[in-house]
Amino acid sequence: MADHMDNMRLVKDVMEILPIDQQRIVYLHGVRGLTVTEIAKIMGKSRETVSRALNAARRNADRTFGPAA
């Protein structure tokens, strides 16, 4: 149970450092399981923009919390 709570706290911490668009994209992709194409359609953005934002979110998390985040 402690590991789950630690993971949830880490996810919350990671989300808080991201810009709002990256938060939405990470949520839609990671929690809701949507594809980059589906997210692009929902958000009215190009697939490339969503893909870049998702990669930027991962880089932000890695830079702040380390590669395990």
N, CA, C and O atoms as a printed pandas DataFrame, in Angstrom:
     atom_number atom_name residue_name chain_id  residue_number  x_coord  y_coord  z_coord
0              1         N          MET        A               1    0.824   -1.200    0.000
1              2        CA          MET        A               1    0.000    0.000    0.000
2              3         C          MET        A               1    0.866    1.262    0.000
3              4         O          MET        A               1    0.527    2.248   -0.654
4              5         N          ALA        A               2    1.976    1.231    0.728
5              6        CA          ALA        A               2    2.859    2.400    0.788
6              7         C          ALA        A               2    3.450    2.696   -0.589
7              8         O          ALA        A               2    3.572    3.859   -0.972
8              9         N          ASP        A               3    3.818    1.652   -1.336
9             10        CA          ASP        A               3    4.357    1.860   -2.685
10            11         C          ASP        A               3    3.339    2.547   -3.586
11            12         O          ASP        A               3    3.685    3.444   -4.355
12            13         N          HIS        A               4    2.092    2.125   -3.488
13            14        CA          HIS        A               4    1.034    2.740   -4.292
14            15         C          HIS        A               4    0.876    4.213   -3.927
15            16         O          HIS        A               4    0.746    5.060   -4.811
16            17         N          MET        A               5    0.886    4.518   -2.658
17            18        CA          MET        A               5    0.751    5.908   -2.217
18            19         C          MET        A               5    1.954    6.736   -2.660
19            20         O          MET        A               5    1.802    7.890   -3.062
20            21         N          ASP        A               6    3.145    6.151   -2.588
21            22        CA          ASP        A               6    4.345    6.852   -3.061
22            23         C          ASP        A               6    4.241    7.135   -4.553
23            24         O          ASP        A               6    4.589    8.225   -5.007
24            25         N          ASN        A               7    3.762    6.155   -5.318
25            26        CA          ASN        A               7    3.588    6.346   -6.765
26            27         C          ASN        A               7    2.564    7.435   -7.061
27            28         O          ASN        A               7    2.768    8.263   -7.949
28            29         N          MET        A               8    1.468    7.430   -6.319
29            30        CA          MET        A               8    0.436    8.446   -6.530
30            31         C          MET        A               8    0.973    9.842   -6.204
31            32         O          MET        A               8    0.671   10.808   -6.906
32            33         N          ARG        A               9    1.752    9.941   -5.160
33            34        CA          ARG        A               9    2.352   11.220   -4.773
34            35         C          ARG        A               9    3.327   11.690   -5.851
35            36         O          ARG        A               9    3.372   12.876   -6.176
36            37         N          LEU        A              10    4.102   10.763   -6.400
37            38        CA          LEU        A              10    5.047   11.097   -7.464
38            39         C          LEU        A              10    4.309   11.580   -8.709
39            40         O          LEU        A              10    4.714   12.568   -9.322
40            41         N          VAL        A              11    3.242   10.901   -9.082
41            42        CA          VAL        A              11    2.452   11.314  -10.243
42            43         C          VAL        A              11    1.901   12.721  -10.019
43            44         O          VAL        A              11    1.946   13.555  -10.923
44            45         N          LYS        A              12    1.387   12.987   -8.835
45            46        CA          LYS        A              12    0.861   14.322   -8.509
46            47         C          LYS        A              12    1.968   15.362   -8.615
47            48         O          LYS        A              12    1.762   16.431   -9.188
48            49         N          ASP        A              13    3.132   15.057   -8.070
49            50        CA          ASP        A              13    4.264   15.988   -8.121
50            51         C          ASP        A              13    4.694   16.256   -9.561
51            52         O          ASP        A              13    4.967   17.398   -9.931
52            53         N          VAL        A              14    4.753   15.209  -10.362
53            54        CA          VAL        A              14    5.143   15.362  -11.766
54            55         C          VAL        A              14    4.124   16.237  -12.493
55            56         O          VAL        A              14    4.504   17.150  -13.226
56            57         N          MET        A              15    2.851   15.969  -12.299
57            58        CA          MET        A              15    1.814   16.731  -12.994
58            59         C          MET        A              15    1.874   18.213  -12.622
59            60         O          MET        A              15    1.629   19.073  -13.468
60            61         N          GLU        A              16    2.191   18.509  -11.386
61            62        CA          GLU        A              16    2.210   19.900  -10.933
62            63         C          GLU        A              16    3.299   20.737  -11.597
63            64         O          GLU        A              16    3.161   21.957  -11.687
64            65         N          ILE        A              17    4.372   20.114  -12.061
65            66        CA          ILE        A              17    5.452   20.884  -12.687
66            67         C          ILE        A              17    5.206   21.141  -14.170
67            68         O          ILE        A              17    5.901   21.951  -14.784
68            69         N          LEU        A              18    4.219   20.455  -14.749
69            70        CA          LEU        A              18    3.980   20.553  -16.187
70            71         C          LEU        A              18    3.034   21.700  -16.518
71            72         O          LEU        A              18    2.134   22.018  -15.741
72            73         N          PRO        A              19    3.245   22.320  -17.680
73            74        CA          PRO        A              19    2.265   23.294  -18.171
74            75         C          PRO        A              19    0.914   22.601  -18.376
75            76         O          PRO        A              19    0.854   21.386  -18.569
76            77         N          ILE        A              20   -0.148   23.374  -18.333
77            78        CA          ILE        A              20   -1.500   22.806  -18.363
78            79         C          ILE        A              20   -1.755   21.931  -19.597
79            80         O          ILE        A              20   -2.373   20.873  -19.473
80            81         N          ASP        A              21   -1.299   22.344  -20.774
81            82        CA          ASP        A              21   -1.510   21.507  -21.965
82            83         C          ASP        A              21   -0.807   20.161  -21.829
83            84         O          ASP        A              21   -1.357   19.129  -22.215
84            85         N          GLN        A              22    0.403   20.168  -21.283
85            86        CA          GLN        A              22    1.116   18.905  -21.078
86            87         C          GLN        A              22    0.401   18.056  -20.036
87            88         O          GLN        A              22    0.348   16.833  -20.168
88            89         N          GLN        A              23   -0.147   18.685  -19.004
89            90        CA          GLN        A              23   -0.911   17.936  -18.002
90            91         C          GLN        A              23   -2.085   17.223  -18.656
91            92         O          GLN        A              23   -2.321   16.041  -18.407
92            93         N          ARG        A              24   -2.816   17.943  -19.490
93            94        CA          ARG        A              24   -3.985   17.354  -20.162
94            95         C          ARG        A              24   -3.576   16.195  -21.057
95            96         O          ARG        A              24   -4.223   15.147  -21.070
96            97         N          ILE        A              25   -2.502   16.390  -21.802
97            98        CA          ILE        A              25   -2.046   15.351  -22.725
98            99         C          ILE        A              25   -1.581   14.115  -21.957
99           100         O          ILE        A              25   -1.917   12.991  -22.331
100          101         N          VAL        A              26   -0.818   14.310  -20.897
101          102        CA          VAL        A              26   -0.363   13.179  -20.078
102          103         C          VAL        A              26   -1.559   12.450  -19.470
103          104         O          VAL        A              26   -1.595   11.220  -19.452
104          105         N          TYR        A              27   -2.535   13.204  -18.972
105          106        CA          TYR        A              27   -3.727   12.587  -18.398
106          107         C          TYR        A              27   -4.479   11.768  -19.451
107          108         O          TYR        A              27   -4.815   10.606  -19.223
108          109         N          LEU        A              28   -4.734   12.380  -20.588
109          110        CA          LEU        A              28   -5.488   11.679  -21.628
110          111         C          LEU        A              28   -4.754   10.449  -22.139
111          112         O          LEU        A              28   -5.377    9.431  -22.440
112          113         N          HIS        A              29   -3.439   10.541  -22.237
113          114        CA          HIS        A              29   -2.658    9.416  -22.743
114          115         C          HIS        A              29   -2.424    8.357  -21.657
115          116         O          HIS        A              29   -2.686    7.172  -21.865
116          117         N          GLY        A              30   -1.932    8.797  -20.511
117          118        CA          GLY        A              30   -1.526    7.858  -19.467
118          119         C          GLY        A              30   -2.655    7.288  -18.637
119          120         O          GLY        A              30   -2.610    6.122  -18.244
120          121         N          VAL        A              31   -3.675    8.102  -18.364
121          122        CA          VAL        A              31   -4.771    7.656  -17.504
122          123         C          VAL        A              31   -5.951    7.146  -18.329
123          124         O          VAL        A              31   -6.501    6.080  -18.053
124          125         N          ARG        A              32   -6.327    7.914  -19.331
125          126        CA          ARG        A              32   -7.482    7.536  -20.143
126          127         C          ARG        A              32   -7.137    6.564  -21.263
127          128         O          ARG        A              32   -8.023    5.925  -21.830
128          129         N          GLY        A              33   -5.826    6.452  -21.587
129          130        CA          GLY        A              33   -5.391    5.483  -22.584
130          131         C          GLY        A              33   -5.641    5.889  -24.025
131          132         O          GLY        A              33   -5.671    5.039  -24.914
132          133         N          LEU        A              34   -5.821    7.189  -24.264
133          134        CA          LEU        A              34   -6.059    7.646  -25.630
134          135         C          LEU        A              34   -4.758    7.691  -26.422
135          136         O          LEU        A              34   -3.678    7.875  -25.861
136          137         N          THR        A              35   -4.879    7.521  -27.721
137          138        CA          THR        A              35   -3.711    7.611  -28.594
138          139         C          THR        A              35   -3.389    9.081  -28.856
139          140         O          THR        A              35   -4.200    9.967  -28.587
140          141         N          VAL        A              36   -2.207    9.318  -29.377
141          142        CA          VAL        A              36   -1.797   10.677  -29.727
142          143         C          VAL        A              36   -2.774   11.252  -30.758
143          144         O          VAL        A              36   -3.144   12.423  -30.672
144          145         N          THR        A              37   -3.184   10.454  -31.711
145          146        CA          THR        A              37   -4.130   10.905  -32.745
146          147         C          THR        A              37   -5.468   11.302  -32.120
147          148         O          THR        A              37   -6.035   12.337  -32.474
148          149         N          GLU        A              38   -5.971   10.494  -31.200
149          150        CA          GLU        A              38   -7.241   10.811  -30.533
150          151         C          GLU        A              38   -7.125   12.102  -29.710
151          152         O          GLU        A              38   -8.035   12.932  -29.712
152          153         N          ILE        A              39   -6.007   12.258  -29.016
153          154        CA          ILE        A              39   -5.791   13.462  -28.214
154          155         C          ILE        A              39   -5.731   14.694  -29.110
155          156         O          ILE        A              39   -6.311   15.731  -28.788
156          157         N          ALA        A              40   -5.037   14.578  -30.221
157          158        CA          ALA        A              40   -4.936   15.690  -31.167
158          159         C          ALA        A              40   -6.321   16.128  -31.629
159          160         O          ALA        A              40   -6.613   17.322  -31.693
160          161         N          LYS        A              41   -7.156   15.171  -31.944
161          162        CA          LYS        A              41   -8.511   15.488  -32.402
162          163         C          LYS        A              41   -9.308   16.183  -31.299
163          164         O          LYS        A              41   -9.980   17.182  -31.559
164          165         N          ILE        A              42   -9.240   15.671  -30.082
165          166        CA          ILE        A              42   -9.965   16.249  -28.952
166          167         C          ILE        A              42   -9.504   17.677  -28.665
167          168         O          ILE        A              42  -10.317   18.566  -28.412
168          169         N          MET        A              43   -8.188   17.881  -28.709
169          170        CA          MET        A              43   -7.619   19.178  -28.330
170          171         C          MET        A              43   -7.526   20.156  -29.500
171          172         O          MET        A              43   -7.159   21.315  -29.305
172          173         N          GLY        A              44   -7.850   19.707  -30.704
173          174        CA          GLY        A              44   -7.783   20.583  -31.865
174          175         C          GLY        A              44   -6.360   20.969  -32.226
175          176         O          GLY        A              44   -6.102   22.083  -32.680
176          177         N          LYS        A              45   -5.439   20.035  -32.020
177          178        CA          LYS        A              45   -4.026   20.259  -32.321
178          179         C          LYS        A              45   -3.563   19.210  -33.324
179          180         O          LYS        A              45   -4.239   18.207  -33.552
180          181         N          SER        A              46   -2.414   19.456  -33.913
181          182        CA          SER        A              46   -1.872   18.449  -34.830
182          183         C          SER        A              46   -1.311   17.276  -34.022
183          184         O          SER        A              46   -0.968   17.405  -32.846
184          185         N          ARG        A              47   -1.233   16.135  -34.697
185          186        CA          ARG        A              47   -0.657   14.948  -34.065
186          187         C          ARG        A              47    0.784   15.230  -33.636
187          188         O          ARG        A              47    1.207   14.800  -32.563
188          189         N          GLU        A              48    1.533   15.947  -34.467
189          190        CA          GLU        A              48    2.929   16.261  -34.170
190          191         C          GLU        A              48    3.049   17.138  -32.927
191          192         O          GLU        A              48    3.948   16.935  -32.111
192          193         N          THR        A              49    2.150   18.111  -32.779
193          194        CA          THR        A              49    2.170   18.994  -31.607
194          195         C          THR        A              49    1.924   18.197  -30.333
195          196         O          THR        A              49    2.600   18.402  -29.325
196          197         N          VAL        A              50    0.962   17.296  -30.382
197          198        CA          VAL        A              50    0.650   16.465  -29.209
198          199         C          VAL        A              50    1.824   15.544  -28.898
199          200         O          VAL        A              50    2.195   15.384  -27.736
200          201         N          SER        A              51    2.406   14.943  -29.920
201          202        CA          SER        A              51    3.545   14.055  -29.722
202          203         C          SER        A              51    4.725   14.804  -29.098
203          204         O          SER        A              51    5.370   14.305  -28.176
204          205         N          ARG        A              52    4.998   16.004  -29.611
205          206        CA          ARG        A              52    6.092   16.809  -29.048
206          207         C          ARG        A              52    5.807   17.189  -27.599
207          208         O          ARG        A              52    6.708   17.164  -26.760
208          209         N          ALA        A              53    4.564   17.538  -27.306
209          210        CA          ALA        A              53    4.204   17.914  -25.935
210          211         C          ALA        A              53    4.335   16.725  -24.982
211          212         O          ALA        A              53    4.777   16.887  -23.845
212          213         N          LEU        A              54    3.957   15.545  -25.438
213          214        CA          LEU        A              54    4.088   14.344  -24.614
214          215         C          LEU        A              54    5.560   14.041  -24.341
215          216         O          LEU        A              54    5.926   13.707  -23.214
216          217         N          ASN        A              55    6.389   14.153  -25.348
217          218        CA          ASN        A              55    7.827   13.944  -25.162
218          219         C          ASN        A              55    8.428   15.012  -24.255
219          220         O          ASN        A              55    9.288   14.711  -23.426
220          221         N          ALA        A              56    7.984   16.251  -24.406
221          222        CA          ALA        A              56    8.476   17.329  -23.540
222          223         C          ALA        A              56    8.073   17.078  -22.088
223          224         O          ALA        A              56    8.853   17.343  -21.174
224          225         N          ALA        A              57    6.877   16.576  -21.874
225          226        CA          ALA        A              57    6.424   16.266  -20.520
226          227         C          ALA        A              57    7.305   15.185  -19.898
227          228         O          ALA        A              57    7.672   15.268  -18.725
228          229         N          ARG        A              58    7.638   14.182  -20.687
229          230        CA          ARG        A              58    8.517   13.116  -20.193
230          231         C          ARG        A              58    9.901   13.664  -19.846
231          232         O          ARG        A              58   10.478   13.314  -18.817
232          233         N          ARG        A              59   10.425   14.530  -20.719
233          234        CA          ARG        A              59   11.735   15.145  -20.453
234          235         C          ARG        A              59   11.690   16.014  -19.193
235          236         O          ARG        A              59   12.614   15.981  -18.380
236          237         N          ASN        A              60   10.612   16.792  -19.036
237          238        CA          ASN        A              60   10.463   17.620  -17.831
238          239         C          ASN        A              60   10.453   16.760  -16.575
239          240         O          ASN        A              60   11.100   17.095  -15.583
240          241         N          ALA        A              61    9.725   15.660  -16.616
241          242        CA          ALA        A              61    9.656   14.758  -15.463
242          243         C          ALA        A              61   11.023   14.137  -15.184
243          244         O          ALA        A              61   11.460   14.075  -14.034
244          245         N          ASP        A              62   11.693   13.680  -16.234
245          246        CA          ASP        A              62   13.022   13.076  -16.063
246          247         C          ASP        A              62   14.021   14.074  -15.489
247          248         O          ASP        A              62   14.810   13.737  -14.606
248          249         N          ARG        A              63   13.981   15.300  -15.993
249          250        CA          ARG        A              63   14.911   16.333  -15.553
250          251         C          ARG        A              63   14.668   16.691  -14.080
251          252         O          ARG        A              63   15.613   16.942  -13.332
252          253         N          THR        A              64   13.422   16.713  -13.684
253          254        CA          THR        A              64   13.077   17.123  -12.320
254          255         C          THR        A              64   13.173   15.982  -11.316
255          256         O          THR        A              64   13.663   16.173  -10.204
256          257         N          PHE        A              65   12.711   14.801  -11.701
257          258        CA          PHE        A              65   12.603   13.695  -10.751
258          259         C          PHE        A              65   13.509   12.511  -11.057
259          260         O          PHE        A              65   13.583   11.568  -10.270
260          261         N          GLY        A              66   14.194   12.549  -12.186
261          262        CA          GLY        A              66   15.053   11.435  -12.573
262          263         C          GLY        A              66   14.320   10.506  -13.518
263          264         O          GLY        A              66   13.093   10.550  -13.599
264          265         N          PRO        A              67   15.057    9.658  -14.239
265          266        CA          PRO        A              67   14.482    8.790  -15.254
266          267         C          PRO        A              67   13.419    7.815  -14.758
267          268         O          PRO        A              67   12.603    7.346  -15.552
268          269         N          ALA        A              68   13.410    7.504  -13.481
269          270        CA          ALA        A              68   12.427    6.558  -12.961
270          271         C          ALA        A              68   11.044    7.171  -12.865
271          272         O          ALA        A              68   10.063    6.438  -12.744
272          273         N          ALA        A              69   10.934    8.493  -12.915
273          274        CA          ALA        A              69    9.642    9.167  -12.746
274          275         C          ALA        A              69    8.768    8.969  -13.908
275          276         O          ALA        A              69    7.644    9.470  -13.927
